[in-house]
Amino acid sequence: MKYVEIKPSRLMGKIQIPPSKSLCHRAIICAALANGESIIENIIFSDDIIATIEAMKKLGAEIDKVGENQVSVKGGFPQFKPGEIIDCKESGSTLRFLIPISLLYNEKISFTGRGKLVGRPLDTYYRIFKEQGIRYTNKNGKLPLEVEGKFKPGDYKVEGNISSQFITGLMFTLPFLEGDSRIIITTDLESKGYVDLTLDVLNKFGIKIENKGYKEFYIRGNQKFIKNNYRVEGDYSQAAFWLVGGILGEEIHSEGLNPSSLQGDKAIVELIKEMNGSLKIDGSTIVTRSSNTRAISIDGSQCPDIIPIITVLAAVSEGETRIVNASRLRIKESDRLKAISTELNKLGANIKELEDGLMINGVDSLDGGTVDSWNDHRIAMSLAIASIRCKNDVKILNSDAVKKSYPNFWEDFKSLGGKVNEFNMGEKN
């Protein structure tokens, strides 16, 4: 087991924000579905992105690293050997995006994974499979999943409050079908920002989808993906850690962000402002500096990935912060409501877990101690930022969970003045 020990220090300096993991997934998949060669620049080779790259290779694409942070993708209509096995590792996006794509041919294909992904719900697809006559088997509702069949054009009903990943998976797939289709959203759509990202990237690769008020999406059949060179913008969900780090520390300049981004996690900017944090946007750089912040009410439905780090900020803000409509955090890489409240309380926070959210009573400072990442990258990084306001050292178990989305997190933490030692089974690295 890997762990880190952090001596509390107030971070400051400049940091280049890593590329958006959400956009990396989408750009690689679109390029792999297009005829010809596309260059995707500013890629982060995290575990999740590697899972998508390897999966698209299995579906017939040629993908090669052509620079430190870019790939060449030679795509075409999906083609794979019958009986192919796609290992999605721990990436929910890879699994849910690629299941529908695999049903463009009437061939048998299997999906495997590990960790929490094995049990992540796929009921939305199972219902669609029954309606479409798709054959499938799983292991007591969990991975491995084997599917065989071919999607037909028509109406696809999807809940909007489960995961936008199902909607994105269908959006990649339905344009290939012979006839027109509709995705009908049966509840209010949460995480609209992720659907906006999908629509935007699809559009850049030549696919047109008509958005009817997020209640219905009309998709013409017989469309073709067109090759395109694409540069991935900075990731607001990763920037959130450093934006909060600047508020809790001295001053951090987060560079490489698109101020007009469609990313839903850009909500972190307004939340920090609302909490009285000092934040200034200067082109593609956002500057945050030490602030006395205050409690607010937060709706977690549209930006679930930044809830753990905003909980850290709320834990040392004046007053009682309430986070609501966040029940979907329970089915992420960990039960993030339970994980972040449990571990921050170990450090001296005052957080009460609610059925669909958290009630956070701010304290002046945290104590420190030993905590666990729950093998969840966002929990590990949030706890690291919490150490800034701790009086004593913080030990984070299973600290290598950051590799899932941000392999260089600990190096970047140190570059801003973080005093962190990494250990492996008791041996210092």
C-alpha positions in Angstrom: 0.0 0.0 0.0 1.2 3.5 -0.8 0.7 6.4 1.5 1.9 10.0 1.9 2.8 12.1 5.0 2.2 15.8 4.7 3.5 18.5 6.9 1.0 21.4 6.8 2.1 24.3 4.7 0.5 27.2 2.8 0.7 26.6 -0.9 1.6 29.3 -3.3 2.9 29.7 -6.9 1.9 28.9 -10.5 0.4 25.7 -11.8 -0.4 24.5 -15.3 -3.8 22.8 -15.0 -3.9 19.3 -16.6 -6.2 18.7 -19.6 -9.9 17.8 -19.1 -10.3 14.1 -18.6 -13.9 14.4 -19.8 -12.8 16.0 -23.0 -9.9 13.6 -23.5 -12.3 10.6 -23.4 -14.7 12.3 -25.9 -12.1 13.5 -28.3 -10.3 10.1 -28.5 -13.6 8.3 -29.1 -14.8 10.7 -31.8 -11.4 10.6 -33.6 -11.5 6.8 -33.4 -15.0 6.7 -35.0 -13.9 9.1 -37.9 -12.3 8.0 -41.2 -8.7 9.3 -41.5 -6.1 10.6 -39.1 -6.8 13.1 -36.3 -4.3 14.5 -33.9 -5.5 15.0 -30.3 -3.2 17.4 -28.4 -2.8 18.1 -24.7 -3.8 14.6 -23.5 -3.3 13.4 -19.9 -2.2 9.7 -19.8 -4.1 8.9 -16.6 -5.3 5.3 -15.9 -8.8 6.2 -17.2 -7.6 7.7 -20.5 -5.3 4.8 -21.1 -8.3 2.5 -20.6 -10.2 4.4 -23.3 -7.2 4.4 -25.7 -6.7 0.6 -25.3 -10.4 0.0 -25.7 -10.7 2.0 -28.9 -7.7 0.0 -30.3 -9.7 -3.2 -29.6 -12.6 -1.6 -31.6 -10.4 -1.1 -34.6 -8.6 2.3 -34.2 -4.9 2.8 -34.5 -3.7 5.1 -31.7 -0.1 6.1 -31.3 1.7 8.6 -29.0 3.4 11.2 -31.3 4.6 13.6 -28.7 4.8 13.9 -24.9 1.1 14.9 -24.7 -0.5 14.1 -28.0 -1.7 11.1 -29.9 -2.4 10.3 -33.6 -5.7 8.5 -34.0 -6.5 6.6 -37.3 -10.1 5.7 -37.1 -12.9 4.3 -39.1 -16.2 2.5 -38.5 -15.9 0.3 -35.4 -14.5 -3.2 -36.2 -13.4 -5.9 -33.8 -12.9 -9.6 -33.6 -15.9 -11.6 -32.2 -15.3 -12.4 -28.6 -13.1 -9.4 -28.0 -12.7 -8.4 -24.3 -12.6 -4.7 -23.4 -10.9 -4.0 -20.0 -12.2 -0.7 -18.7 -10.0 -0.8 -15.6 -11.8 1.5 -13.1 -13.1 4.0 -15.7 -16.9 4.4 -15.7 -16.7 6.7 -18.8 -14.9 4.0 -20.8 -17.5 1.3 -19.9 -20.6 3.4 -20.4 -19.4 5.2 -23.5 -18.3 2.0 -25.3 -21.1 -0.4 -24.5 -23.4 1.1 -27.1 -20.6 1.5 -29.7 -20.0 -2.2 -29.4 -23.6 -2.8 -30.5 -23.1 -1.4 -34.0 -22.1 -4.9 -35.1 -24.0 -8.1 -34.4 -21.0 -9.6 -32.7 -20.3 -10.9 -29.2 -18.1 -8.7 -27.0 -17.2 -8.6 -23.3 -16.5 -5.8 -20.8 -14.5 -6.2 -17.7 -13.3 -3.9 -15.0 -12.0 -3.7 -11.4 -12.5 -2.0 -8.1 -15.9 -0.2 -7.7 -16.5 -0.2 -11.4 -17.4 -3.9 -11.2 -20.6 -3.0 -9.4 -21.4 0.4 -10.9 -25.0 0.3 -12.1 -25.8 -0.4 -15.7 -29.6 -0.8 -15.3 -30.4 1.9 -17.9 -28.6 -0.1 -20.6 -30.1 -3.4 -19.4 -33.6 -2.0 -19.9 -32.7 -0.7 -23.4 -31.2 -4.2 -24.2 -34.5 -5.8 -23.4 -36.5 -3.3 -25.5 -34.0 -3.8 -28.4 -33.7 -7.5 -28.2 -30.0 -7.4 -27.3 -28.6 -10.5 -25.7 -26.5 -10.0 -22.6 -25.2 -11.8 -19.6 -23.5 -10.6 -16.4 -22.4 -11.9 -13.1 -25.2 -11.3 -10.6 -25.7 -7.8 -12.1 -22.0 -7.0 -12.0 -19.1 -7.2 -14.5 -18.0 -9.0 -16.5 -20.7 -8.1 -19.0 -21.1 -9.9 -22.4 -23.3 -8.4 -25.1 -24.4 -9.5 -28.5 -26.8 -7.8 -30.9 -27.2 -4.7 -32.9 -29.0 -1.4 -32.0 -31.9 -0.4 -34.2 -33.0 3.2 -34.8 -35.9 4.5 -32.7 -36.7 6.0 -29.3 -34.3 5.5 -26.4 -35.7 6.5 -23.0 -33.1 7.4 -20.4 -33.4 8.7 -16.9 -31.7 12.1 -16.4 -30.9 11.7 -12.8 -28.7 8.5 -12.9 -25.7 9.4 -15.0 -25.2 11.5 -18.2 -22.7 8.8 -19.3 -25.5 6.7 -20.7 -26.7 9.6 -22.8 -23.2 10.3 -24.1 -22.7 6.6 -25.0 -25.9 6.7 -27.1 -24.9 10.0 -28.7 -21.7 8.4 -30.0 -23.6 5.4 -31.4 -27.0 6.5 -32.8 -25.7 8.7 -35.7 -24.3 5.5 -37.3 -27.8 3.8 -37.5 -29.7 3.5 -40.8 -32.7 5.6 -39.5 -33.3 8.5 -37.2 -33.5 8.2 -33.4 -34.5 10.1 -30.3 -33.1 10.1 -26.8 -36.0 11.0 -24.5 -35.0 12.1 -21.0 -37.6 10.8 -18.6 -36.6 12.9 -15.5 -35.0 16.3 -15.0 -31.5 16.1 -16.5 -28.6 16.4 -14.0 -25.0 17.1 -15.0 -26.1 19.1 -18.1 -22.6 20.3 -18.5 -21.3 16.8 -19.4 -24.0 16.5 -22.1 -23.0 20.0 -23.4 -19.4 18.8 -23.7 -20.5 15.7 -25.6 -22.6 17.8 -28.0 -19.7 20.2 -28.6 -17.1 17.6 -29.3 -19.4 15.6 -31.6 -20.1 18.8 -33.5 -16.4 19.4 -34.0 -16.2 15.9 -35.5 -19.1 16.5 -37.9 -22.0 15.0 -35.9 -25.2 17.1 -35.6 -27.7 16.4 -32.7 -30.7 18.6 -32.1 -31.1 19.5 -28.4 -34.8 20.1 -27.6 -34.5 21.8 -24.2 -32.6 18.8 -22.6 -35.8 16.9 -22.7 -35.2 15.2 -26.0 -32.3 14.8 -28.4 -33.0 14.2 -32.1 -30.3 12.3 -33.9 -30.3 11.8 -37.7 -29.1 8.4 -38.9 -26.4 7.7 -41.5 -24.1 10.5 -40.3 -20.3 10.2 -40.6 -17.7 11.3 -38.1 -15.2 13.6 -39.8 -11.5 13.6 -38.8 -10.4 16.7 -36.9 -7.3 17.9 -35.0 -8.4 18.8 -31.5 -6.6 20.4 -28.5 -8.0 19.5 -25.1 -8.6 22.5 -22.7 -7.7 22.6 -19.0 -9.8 20.6 -16.5 -11.9 22.6 -14.1 -12.6 19.6 -11.9 -8.8 19.3 -11.3 -8.3 23.1 -11.2 -10.8 23.1 -8.3 -8.2 21.6 -6.0 -5.7 24.4 -6.7 -8.4 27.1 -6.7 -9.4 26.0 -3.2 -5.7 25.5 -2.3 -5.1 29.2 -3.0 -8.0 30.3 -0.8 -6.7 28.1 2.1 -3.1 28.9 1.5 -1.3 32.0 0.1 -1.9 32.6 -3.6 -2.1 30.2 -6.5 -2.2 31.1 -10.2 -4.0 28.3 -12.1 -3.1 28.5 -15.7 -4.5 27.0 -18.9 -8.2 27.3 -18.3 -10.8 28.3 -20.9 -12.9 31.2 -19.4 -15.8 30.3 -21.7 -15.6 26.6 -21.1 -18.8 24.4 -21.2 -17.5 22.2 -18.4 -20.0 21.9 -15.6 -17.3 21.9 -13.0 -16.5 25.5 -13.9 -19.2 26.1 -11.3 -16.3 26.0 -8.8 -15.5 29.6 -9.8 -19.0 31.0 -8.8 -19.1 28.9 -5.7 -15.8 30.3 -4.4 -17.0 33.8 -5.2 -20.3 33.2 -3.4 -18.4 31.9 -0.4 -16.5 35.2 -0.3 -13.3 33.8 -1.7 -10.8 36.1 -3.5 -10.8 35.0 -7.1 -9.6 36.9 -10.2 -9.8 35.7 -13.8 -7.0 37.0 -16.1 -7.4 35.5 -19.5 -6.6 31.7 -19.2 -5.3 32.1 -15.6 -7.4 32.2 -12.4 -5.8 33.6 -9.3 -7.1 32.7 -5.9 -5.6 34.0 -2.6 -6.0 33.6 1.1 -9.6 34.4 2.2 -12.0 34.1 5.1 -14.9 32.3 3.5 -18.5 31.9 4.6 -21.1 29.2 4.4 -23.6 28.9 1.5 -26.2 26.3 0.2 -24.9 24.2 -2.7 -26.9 22.1 -5.2 -24.7 19.2 -6.1 -26.8 17.9 -9.0 -25.0 19.7 -11.8 -21.4 19.5 -10.5 -21.0 16.3 -8.5 -17.2 15.9 -9.1 -16.3 19.1 -7.2 -18.4 18.4 -4.1 -15.5 16.7 -2.2 -13.2 19.7 -2.6 -15.9 22.3 -1.9 -16.7 20.3 1.3 -13.1 20.9 2.3 -13.5 24.6 1.8 -16.9 24.6 3.7 -15.3 22.7 6.6 -13.2 25.8 7.4 -15.7 28.4 6.4 -17.8 30.4 8.9 -21.3 29.1 9.4 -23.3 26.1 8.3 -23.0 25.0 4.7 -25.6 22.6 3.2 -25.0 20.4 0.2 -28.2 19.0 -1.3 -29.3 16.9 -4.3 -26.0 15.0 -4.2 -27.1 11.4 -3.8 -25.4 10.4 -7.0 -22.1 10.8 -5.2 -22.8 7.5 -3.5 -22.3 5.6 -6.7 -18.9 7.1 -7.8 -15.5 5.5 -7.2 -16.5 5.5 -3.6 -19.6 6.6 -1.7 -18.2 10.1 -1.8 -20.6 11.6 0.7 -19.6 9.1 3.3 -15.9 9.1 2.4 -15.3 12.8 2.5 -17.4 13.4 5.7 -15.8 10.4 7.5 -12.2 11.4 6.6 -12.6 15.1 7.2 -14.2 14.4 10.6 -11.1 12.4 11.5 -9.1 15.6 10.8 -11.3 17.6 13.1 -14.1 18.8 10.9 -17.8 19.0 11.9 -19.8 17.3 9.1 -23.1 15.5 9.3 -24.0 13.1 6.5 -27.5 13.4 5.1 -29.3 11.1 2.8 -28.7 13.2 -0.3 -26.0 15.6 0.9 -24.0 17.0 3.8 -24.4 19.5 6.6 -21.1 21.2 7.4 -20.5 23.4 10.4 -17.3 25.4 9.8 -14.4 25.3 12.2 -11.4 27.7 12.5 -8.8 25.0 11.7 -8.4 21.2 11.5 -6.2 19.0 13.7 -4.5 16.5 11.4 -4.2 12.7 11.7 -4.4 9.6 9.6 -7.0 9.3 6.8 -7.8 7.0 3.9 -8.6 7.9 0.3 -11.1 5.0 -0.1 -9.1 4.3 -3.3 -10.8 7.4 -4.8 -8.7 9.9 -6.6 -10.9 12.9 -5.7 -11.0 12.0 -2.0 -7.2 11.7 -1.9 -6.6 15.1 -3.6 -9.3 16.8 -1.4 -7.6 15.5 1.8 -4.3 16.8 0.6 -5.7 20.3 0.2 -7.4 20.0 3.6 -3.9 19.5 5.1 -3.1 23.2 4.5 -5.4 24.1 7.4 -4.3 21.3 9.7 -2.2 22.0 12.9 -0.5 18.6 12.7 0.8 16.2 10.1 -1.7 14.4 7.8 -1.1 10.8 6.7 -3.2 9.7 3.6 -3.4 6.0 3.0 -3.9 4.6 -0.5 -2.5 7.9 -1.9 -1.7 6.5 -5.3 -5.5 6.6 -6.2 -4.6 10.0 -7.8 -3.3 8.0 -10.9 -6.8 7.5 -12.0 -7.1 11.1 -13.3 -4.1 13.1 -12.2 -0.8 11.1 -12.2 1.4 14.1 -11.4 -0.7 15.4 -8.5 1.9 14.9 -5.8 4.6 16.4 -7.9 2.4 19.5 -8.6 1.6 19.7 -4.8 5.3 19.8 -4.0 6.0 22.4 -6.7 3.6 24.8 -4.9 5.5 24.3 -1.6 3.7 21.3 -0.3 5.8 19.3 2.2 5.0 15.7 1.3 6.8 12.4 1.6 5.7 9.4 -0.4 6.0 5.9 1.0 5.5 2.4 -0.3 4.7 -0.3 2.3 6.9 1.5 4.8 9.7 2.4 2.3 10.2 6.0 1.5 10.2 6.9 -2.2 
